[in-house]
Amino acid sequence: MAKKRRLEVPSPSDEVQEEEEVSDARSDRDIAIEGTWKEWFQKVFLKYCYAVGMLFLACIVPLEFLRRLDGDLALGAAFLTVLLIVPLGFFGYLKLWGDGGMWGKEASEDL
């Protein structure tokens, strides 16, 4: 497989720019440009699919409770499901892509 090349062009101004603190973590764009397909799939594509899936659940499940149940019970059940799905989705995201997660910053050396 051919290696991707990245052109770096110096800024047009001659002023000395302050160096920004560079973190060790690569952004999604850097992974898409320099990373492998496996790394991109696990760290970028699946992350966005997970977010879309959690948003889908957070919308559809409460609406189904409103449709199936009647009155105040439906509102209470819908509210409780949102309060349950959103934190569980956030916790799952941190477990997978957080600092100590399966595909997080420390796991990047394994790929």
Buried (B, 14 or more C-beta within 10 A) or exposed (E): EEEEEEEEEEEEEEEEEEEEEEEEEBEBEEBBEEBEEEBBBBBBEBBEEBEEEBEEBBEEBBEBBEEEBEEEEBEEBBEEBBEEBBEEBEEBBEEBBBEEBEBBBEBBEEE
